[in-house]
Amino acid sequence: MSTAAEKHVVIVGGGFAGVACARELSRHRGVHTTLIDRHNYQQFQPLLYQVATSQLPAADVGLALRAQFAGESSVDVKFGDVTSVDLATHTVTTSDGATYSGDALVLAAGGAPRFFGTPGAAEHAFPLYSLRQAVILNSQVIAVFEAADRRPSLIDEGYLTFVIVGGGATGTETAGALADMVRGTLTVEYQDLDVARARVILVDHGDALLAPFSARAHRYAAQVLRRKGVELRLGCGVKEVAADRVELTDGTVIPTRCVIWAGGIKAAPLAALAGLKEAAGGRVDVQADLRPAAGSLVYAIGDIANIPDGRGGTHPQLGSVAQQSGTWAARNILAELEGRPTTPFRYRDKGIMAMIGRGAAVAEVGPKRWQVNGFPAFIAWLGVHALLMASWRSRVEAVISWTWDYLTRSRGPQLLDRPSESPVDGDGRLVGP
């Protein structure tokens, strides 16, 4: 509870950006923060694909927000879905009618799947941008294997065909992890099923995987995935997604009951609720100091914002950008509250990396993008992502899971919390409570 003498900051969104902002503000006396999110946990988005492919349990990828700020009396965590925003008064209202007002307002609600108007994608594809979506996708993967195990003829209907849309980091990492899961773990567990007939197909309209990386990384990623049995359909988009098939722009029709959507991200609808002008992907154009408009104690950070990079473009929607923008916004808020000028956001680019399955990764580090491929990059990826996780318990458990997965080629357990007699319906979707 804030006092009359304290300044109050309201943050909407408990992702990388919102948590980083709240954590920085908590280090300064005289500032009280209210952090609002529709979930009571922060999800570690770069590892969602590992939940979907049984490498990590959901508990290791989601950390309770209250636990992160348990020792911080200056931070209140509120569980709520913001339905209206008043920029003039820095006030937000949640779906249950509660209102929160502050001296400053931070919009950090994150992103959501972007389907680019593809018919059927929103209804039938499995996006991978939230912890809940990762758990649902994991259940679907196991469900179609269980169904095909009972009725092998379902393989001909695409029950063991997995189509991944998008060749960026999420799509590439998911393809590699899913191929490892199918060829390694599930081959052993489904001994009466012809698992060799399972297909993992990655579709992207571009001509290379991992577009932000170098040409050498493009070739390496493609080589690794093909070696794992992944079929690449590059230079080709998705025309339509149905419950039992996907149609590509070249006319190919692929029977499948599992289309994984990693084809793009848009901003959460908070920008529209606030009445801010939306740019590409529903994001908000902000100034160099992360404010949508000068002279206002309103900030937009993380995936909801188009943050200028100082070279005429904008920063990519990355977790590192979100974290650093959150910290920077907090410092600018403190400066404004103390009557000092704000400063332009400067992103410290430490590099980019992507896992491409067991024992394989690519990393480009430093301002000159020094590149490392293979096992050294794989170890570096594990170390960096372990350190980025929010708690020591999550770090330790993740390292144990990764080590077990690498040494034994075993993932566990493949749990399906659905009625055993009918895990999927005629359209291949999960049924039951």
N, C-alpha and C positions, 0 to 999 in steps of 0.2 A: 504494500500500500504506500503510495507516494505521499509526501507532505506538501504543505502549501509553498514552502521555500524551494522545493525541488522542481527542476524542469522535467517534463514528461515527454517521452518519445513513444509513439505507437508504430509497431512494425507488423505488417501483414505478410506472413509467409515464414515458415520454419525450415527452409532449405539451407543450402550452403550460404547464400547471401544474407538471409535474415538472421541466421544464427551467428555468423561472423560479425554482423552489425551489432547485435545485442551483446555479444561477448566483449567487443571493444568498448561499448558504452558502459558496461558493468565495471570497467576498470577505473571509472572516473566518478568522484563524489559529486553529489548534487544533481544527479541525473537518474530518473526512474524510467524503466522500460517495460512496456506491455507487448509481449510477443504473441501473436494470434495465428493459429493455423487450423485447417480443417481436420488434420490428424494430430494425435498427441505424440508423434514421433518424427524425427528427422530421418529421411531415407538416404542412403549412400548410393546415389544413382549410378555411378560407374560400375557398380557390382550387381545391378539388378539382373543382368543376364546370367550371372552365376547362381542366383536363386532359381531362375527359370530352368536351368540345366542341372540342378541338384548338386552343385558344387558347394554352396553355402546355404545354411538355413536362413529363413527370413529374419530371425532374431539377431543375426550377426550383421545384417544390412540396415536394420532400423533401430535407432536408439531413442528412447523416450526423451522428449524435450525437457520435461521436469527434472529428469535425472541429470541432464547437462548443467542445469542452473540451480541445482538443489542447495548449493551453498551461497547463492547470490540473492540476498534480500532485496536488491535493487531491480531484479527482473521478475516479472509476473508472467507466467505462461497461461494462456487462455485457449481452450478448445472450442473452436467455432468456425462457421462458414460465413465469410463476409459477403453480404448481399448488396450493400450500398456504401458509397464513399463520398464525403463532402470535403473537397480539397481546401476550400476557403477556411473551414474551421478545423481542419485536420481531424475529422471525425469519421469513424467507420461504424457500421451497424451489422450485426450478425443475424443469421436466420432465426434465432430465438428471441430477437428484439433487443439484445444487449447493445449498448453503445460505448465506444471508447474514444476519448478525445485527448489530444496532446498538443504540446508546443511545436512538435515536428511529426511528420508522417513519412514512413518509409514503405514503399510498395515493392515487395519481394516475393510475389506469389508463384514464381517459377513458370514452368511450361506445361504443355499438353501435346498429344499427338497431332500432327498436321497431315491430313489425308489428301490435300490438294484437289479436292472435289472428285476423287476417284470413286465411281459408283460401287456401292457395296462394301467399301473398306471400313467405314465406321461401324457397320453392322456385323461384319463377318471376320475381320482381321483381328489378330491379337497384338495390341500395341505393347510396348515395353518401356514405359516411362514412369511407372509407379510401382511401389512394393506390392500392392494388391494385384496389379496386372501381371507382375512376375510370378506370383503364386498361382494365379489362374492359368497362366501359360504352362507352368510346370505340371499342373494337374491335367491339362489337355494333352501334353506330350505323353504322360503315363497312361491316360485314359485310352488313347488310340492304340497304344501297344497292347493294353489289356483286351480291348475289343478284337483286335486282329489275332491275338493269341487264341481266343475262343472261336473265331470265325476267320480262318486264313484267307478266305475269298475276299475279305474286305481290303486286302492289300491292293487288289486290282482297282478298287474304288478310291485309292489315294490315301488310305488311312496311315500309311507309313511314309508319306511324302510330305516334307516340310519345306515351305517356300518362304524365304526371308526377303523382304523388300527393303532395299537400302544397303549400299556398300560403304557407308561411313564406319566410324569406330564401333557403334552399337551393332550394326548388322554384321560386320566382319567378325567381331568378337563372339557374337552369338552363333554364327555359322561354325566357327572353329570349335567352340565348346559343345555345341549340339552334336557335331560329327564325332567328337571324342566320346561323348556320352553314348551315342548309338553304337559305334564300332567297338567300344571298350566295355562299358558297364552293361548295357542292355543285351549285348550279344551273349554274355555269360548268364544273365538272369532269365532270359526268355529262351530256354534251350529247345523248346518245341516249336519255336517260331523262326521262319526264314528271315532273320533280321538283315541279312545281306541284301535283301530287296529294298530296304529303307533308302530313301533319297533325301539329301539336303541340297536345296537349290537356292542360290543367292541371285537376286535380280537387281540390277541398277541401270539407270538410263545413261550413266556416264561410261567412259571407256576405261576406267581404272578404279580399283578399290582405294579406300583411305585417301581421298582427294587432297586433303591438306598436307599430306606427307610428300616426300620426294619420289621421283620416278623409280628409284631403286627400291624404295619401300613398297611401291605399287606392285612391282614384279615379285618381290619376296612374298607379300601377302597372298597373291594369286597362286604362286607356286606351292606354298604351304597348304592352302585350302584344297587345292586340287589333289595334293598328295594324301589328304585326309578323306578324299572321296566327294568333296563338295563340288557340285556342278555350278559353274559361273555363267550367267546370262547377262553379259555387259552390253551396253549400247541399246538396251531394251527396257521399256517401262511397263507398268501395269495398267491395263485398260479397264478391267473390272474384277472385283472380288465377289464370289458367290459362296454359299455355304459349303458347296462340294467341289469347287474348282476356282482357279484363277486364270484369267485370260490376259495374255501379254499383248503389247502393241504390235508385235510382228505376226499376230494371229494364232500363236501357240496357245493351246488350252491344256492346263495341267490339273488333273484330278488331285485334290488335296482336302484334308480336313483341318489343316493348321497353317494359316498364313500369318507369319510374324511380321508386324509392321515396325520397321526401323527407318522409315522413309522421310522423317522430318519432324521438327518441333515448332510449335507456335507458342505465343505467350498465353498465360492463363487469362480468363476474361475480365480480370480485375481492371485492366486499362479501360475497357469499355464502360464498366461500372463507374469509374471515376470521371468519365467524360473527356478523357484525354485523347488527342488525335492519335490514331493507330497507323503504324507504318507496316512494312512487310512482316507477315507472320503474326500480326496483331500486336507487335511490340511497340513500345513507346520510344520516340526519339528523345534523347536527353542531351544536355549540354556537356561540356567537358568535365564539369564538376558534379555530374550525375543528377542534376535537377532538370525536370522537364521544362521549367520556366525560371527565368532569373527573378531574384527577390522573393522566392517562396521557399518555406521550410518543408518542401515536399521533394522526396527523392525516389527514383525508380532504379532498381539494381537487379543484377542477375539476369535470368532468362527472359524477364518481362521487358527488358530495356535494350535499345539499340545504343550501345556505348561507343562513342567515336574513338578511333584508334590513333588519331592525330595525323593520319596519312590519307584522309579522304574516305576511309572505309569504317567499318565497325568491328569490334571484337567478336569472336565466335562465342556461341553459347557453350562454354566450358565450365566445369566445376571450379577450376582455378580462377577464372575471370570472376565468377560469382563470389567466391570467398574474398578475393582482393577488393572487389567493388563494395562489398559489405563493410569491410574494415575502413575503406576510404570514405564511404558515406558517413560513417559514425564520426570520423575525425572532422569532416566538413560540418556536420551538425553541431559538434562541440564548438567549432570555430564561430559559426553563426550565432550560437547562443551566448558566446562571450564577446560578440561584436567584432570578430576578426574576419578577414576575407576568406572565402573558400579557395581551394586549389584544384587544378585540373587532375583528373584521374590518370595515373601512370601505372600501366600494367607491367609487372615484372614477369616476362615470359621465360619460364624455366624449361620449356620444351613440351613435346607431346609424345605419347606412347600408346600402344595398343597391343593387347594380348591376342594371339591368333591360335589359341589352343594349347594343349599340353606341351610344355617345353619350347614354345615358339612365341616370339613377340618382336616388336619393332619399337625403337625409341630414337627420338631426335631431340637432343638436349643442347641447351646453351643458345646464345644469340646467333651463332653460326650453324646451328642445327647439325651438330656432330651426331652421326648416325651409328646405332648399334643394332644388330639383328641377332636372332637366334637365342641360345640359352642365356648369354649374359644379359640380354634385354629382358628375357623372361624373369630372371632373378631380380633385376632392377624394378620391373613392374610390380612384382610381389612386395618388395620392400617399400616402394613409394606408396602403394595403395594401403598397405598395412599401417603405415604412419599416418595416413590421412583419415583413417577410421577414428570414430569419436571416443572410443573407450579402450582401455587396456585389455579388458575381457574380450571385446570383439576382435582386437588385433591377435591375441594369443589363439583364440578359437579359429580364426581365419587361417592363420599360419599352419595350425595343426591340420585343418581340412585340406589346404592346398598341398601340404606335404604328403598326406595320405593319398590324395588323388593322384599325385605324380608318381609315387612309389608303387602303389598297388593297382592303379587304373580302376579303382573302385569308388563309387559314389553312393552315398546312402542317405537315409533309406528312401526307396521310391514309394512314398505314401500317397494313397489316393482316398481322400475323405469323401467318397461318393457311394451310392448304393452299388453293391458288388454285381448285382444282376444286370445293371444297365448304366454303365458309366458315361456313355454318350448316346445321344438320340440319333434319329435317322439322318440328321444334318451334320452329325459329327460334333455337336456342341455338348458341353457338360450338362447333366440334368441332376436333379435331386437337391436336397437342402444344403 
